[in-house]
Amino acid sequence: MKNITVTVDDELYRRARVRAAEEGTSVSRLVKETLTQFAHQETAAERRSRELASLFAEVDARLSGEAGQPVERGWRQKLYDERFDDTKLGKRLGGHAG
C-alpha cells in the first residue's frame, strides 16, 4: 500500500477533520474512498471504445441478418454503383456503372 502526501489549507483540513469525526471516519479514509471512486470511473477513452464496440456489433448483426433486418443481396455493389453514378464519369456514361 502506498502513502501519499497532500498539502491543503489549514482551514480546509480542520473542516474535513471535523466532518470526518462527525461521520465516524478519518480524513485519510475519506480521501481513500474519494480516490477509489475517481479511479474506477470510466474514462472518456474507455467510454468511446465501449460505444464503438457496440456500434460494430450492431453493424455486424445487421449485415448477418440478426438484427431483424434482412440482408439485401448485392448491397455493397449497389452502394458503389450509386456513388459512381454521382461522379462526372458516371453522369457522362448515363448513370450506369459497368
ABEGO torsion letter per residue (X at the ends): XBBBBBBBBAAAAAAAAAAAAAAGBBAAAAAAAAAAAAAABBBAAAAAAAAAAAAAAAAAAAAAGAAGBBBBBGAAAAAAAAAAAABAAAAAAGGBBX
